[in-house]
Amino acid sequence: IYFLLLLFGFYIQYISSQPCPNDCSSHGRCLKPSRVCDCHEGYTGGDCSELLCPIGPAWSDMATGVDQAHNPAECSNMGICDRLTGICSCGLGFSGKACERKDCPNSCSNVGNCQSMRYYAQTKDPGLGTVYKYTEPWDADMIYGCNCDEGFYGAACNLRECPTGDDPLTGVGTATATNPTQLNTIQRVSCKAGKGTFTLSFRGKTTKRIPYNAKPADLQAALDGLPTIGAGNTKIAMAGSQACLDSSTSWTVEFLQAFGTLPLLVPDSKLLGFNDALNQPSLAVALQTPGTKEDLPCSNRGMCDAATGICTCSTNFDTSNGYNQPGDRGDCGYATQNIAECPGAVACSAHGQCSSNPTYVCSCSAGWTGADCSFRSCPTDVSWFTLPADNDIAHITEQVECGDMGNCDRITGFCNCFTGFTGTTCNRMVCPGSPTECSSHGRCLDMMTLAALATDNGDLAGYTYGAIPNNPLTWDAEMVRGCLCDEGFQGYDCSLFTCPSGDDPLSRFQADEQQVIKCTSSTSSGSLVFTFREQTGITIGALTSLADVKAMLEAIPTVGKVIVELLDETQPDTLCTTTDTEGVLVTFLTTHGDLPLLRVTSVGIDSVVVEEVQPGTKENIVCSGRGKCDTSTGVCQCYSGFSSSDGMGGAGTLADCGYVEPIIPLSVA
C-alpha cells in the first residue's frame, strides 16, 4: 500500500510539474499546479493558440431576461470566427469587423449614401419638424439603409423620380365641398434686429448671408440662388422697408412652383444683433397659408416610368408650367383639351371609381394604383429603415410597400425582396445557412419564439421578448430571425459541429452535484414523473426500488450516470416511504457543474420535494479544457498526455480529453 501511495504521489507531482499545453503558445501564462493556461487578451483555447474575434450586439439570440436580447457576441452572431486570424467571416449581406452592420441593398445603386439609423435620424430637414434622435434601440448602429441622391428613390435608390406637380383639374372653377379652391404655400418670416446678417435654408440648401436691412429684391435674389427653389419660383411680399427692424417686422414668401406640404424655411440668426446690449435679436419662420395643391408624380395625369424618370401622360395631357398651361416641368399638368372622362382604356382601367365632372380623378380599388389604376400596389408593413417618429421610436407605425426592403412589381403586385429578406411584405429576415436556412441542422425562429425557448441552466427560463405591443425597443420580435441549432451543432448558421464537454481532470478538490429526494406516501401508492433539463423520464410508482429509480434517471438523456442511495440505510429500499425520512441521495457522476434541481410531478403522493445538498463544482468545458475542438468534425484533438474519459476521470469512450494517460515506466532488462 505504501508503495502504491508513493507511486501515486510521484505521479501527481510529475503531472503537475509538466508544462501547460504547448506552453500556452506564448500567448498566456501557465498556472500551477493545475496546468491551466491564463490567456492574454485576444487569445483563447486550452493552449491559447486561438484568436478571439471582435464582439458586437447579436443580430439574433436567445433572451437572457424579459425583453433582454441582442447581447454581446463574437461576430455579432452573424459570422464565423477564424481562430487563426481573429477575423470574422460575415454572412451574406453583413459587414464590419464584428459583422455588426447590415449592408445597404445594391450599395444604394451608387446614387445614395449608406447610413445607419442613428446617422440618418440626424439628416432630417428641420423644416419638416423636430429632428428626433435614434441612439438607444439595439439597431441604431446596425441597420443601415439608403439615403438617396436627389432624383432617385426606393430602398436601393434604384428607381428614378418623375416630375411632380399639381393636378390641373382639381381646385379650379366654383369651389365645392368635394373640390375646394387650392392654394400655394405661404410662409411668414419675422425678424427683429439692428445689425448683422442671417441665412435661410430650404431642403438642405442655404442662402448666401443676407443683410439685416435687405430689400425685397435682395431677399428674392437670395432665394432664387437656392438650387432647391430656383429663380422666379417664389414671391416676396414685404409691408415694411427692410428684412429686419429694431421693433420687429415680417414678410412672406409664397412658393409658386413647389406644391403640396412643404418644409419650413430654416432660419439662422447667429450673426444678427443690436448696437446695444438691451435687445436680443430674433428670427422665426411660421406657416401662414398651408399649401393645398397636389404634388403628385406626373401631376396624377400620367404614368411614371421609374426606370427612366419620365412621365407618359394620359390622353389630352402634356407637360405644364404648374398652372394648367404649357411648360417644361415634364409633369402632365396641362390639359390640352376639355376633359370629359377618367384616364384608362376604360374608365380607371376597371379597377377604380371615376369622380366625373369636373375633376375626373380615379379612386383606385384596393390593390391598384396609378393615375388610371393600371398598376398593382404591393402589401405594406413597417419600415426596416426610416426616420424616427419620436426620440428612439421607429419601425412601429409607418406603413410602406414591401417594408422598404424590396421592390414592388407593378405587374403582379408582389414584393421582390432584397437578399436576406422574405415574406409577403419583406417583413422577415432570412436565416443564414447553406444550402438551406440553418444549414439543415436547426430551426429558423423569430426573436419572440427564441425567447420563449431560452433556458437557464437547461431549464426553460420563462422569458418573453416583444410581448408588449409596440414597444420600440423590441420592434423586431417577429421580424428578426435566427437559428436554433439541433443538438450537436453550433454557429450562427448551425454549420459547425459541437465537441464533447467534460471536467478538467487536473482540477482538484471539486465535488459532484448531489440532490436529495424526500417522498412520503402514507398509502404506499401514487406515481411520480421526473424531469431534468426539459427531458422527462417514465412514470414510476411510490414503492419503486432505488435500482429502478437509477435506471429511470439514467434513461433521461440529460442526466448521465448517477448513484442513487439511501441517506438512512435502515429505511426501506424504495423511493417513497410512509413516514418522513432523510430521503434518497442522487449523485450526478458524469453531468458536471452546478445543476438545476430535478423537477417532479406526482399523483396520489402526500409530499415530494427535491433539495440540493451539494452544488456541483466540477467544470463542464469543451474538450475538458485539455484539447482543441475541431468544429468541422466535432472531434476533440487532445493535448499530449490526455485522452477520452468515462466522465469520472477514468478511461472511457466520451472522447472528451478528460482522462490523464498513465505513465508507463520502461522495463529494466
Protein Blocks (a to p, Z undefined) as FASTA:
>chain_A
ZZmmmmmmmmmmmmmmpccehhlnopaccddfklpacddehiacjklpaccddddddfbd
cdfbehiahiacehhlpaccdfknopacddehiacjklpaccdehhlnopaccddfklmm
mmpcfknoccdddfkbmklmmmccddddehiacjklpaccddddddfkgoiajddfklcc
ddddddddddddfedcddddeehiacddddfkbcfklmmmmmmmpmkloghiaccddfbl
bfbdfkopadddddfkbgcjdddddddfklgccfbfkbccddddddfbdcfbdcdehhlp
accdfknopacddehiacdehiopacfkonopacfbdcfbdedjbghhlpaccebjfklp
acddehiacjkopaccddddddfbdcdfbehiahklpccehhlpaccdfknopacddehi
acjkopaccdeddfbehhlpaccddfklmmmmpceehiaehiaehkaghiaklmmmmmpc
cddddehiacjklpaccddddddfkbghiacdddddddddfkopacddddeehiacdddd
fklcfklmmmmmmmpmklopaddddfblkbccbfbdfbdcebjcdddfkbgcjddddddd
dehiabdcdddfbdcfbdcdehhlpaccdfknopacddehiacdehnopacfkonopacc
dddddddZZ
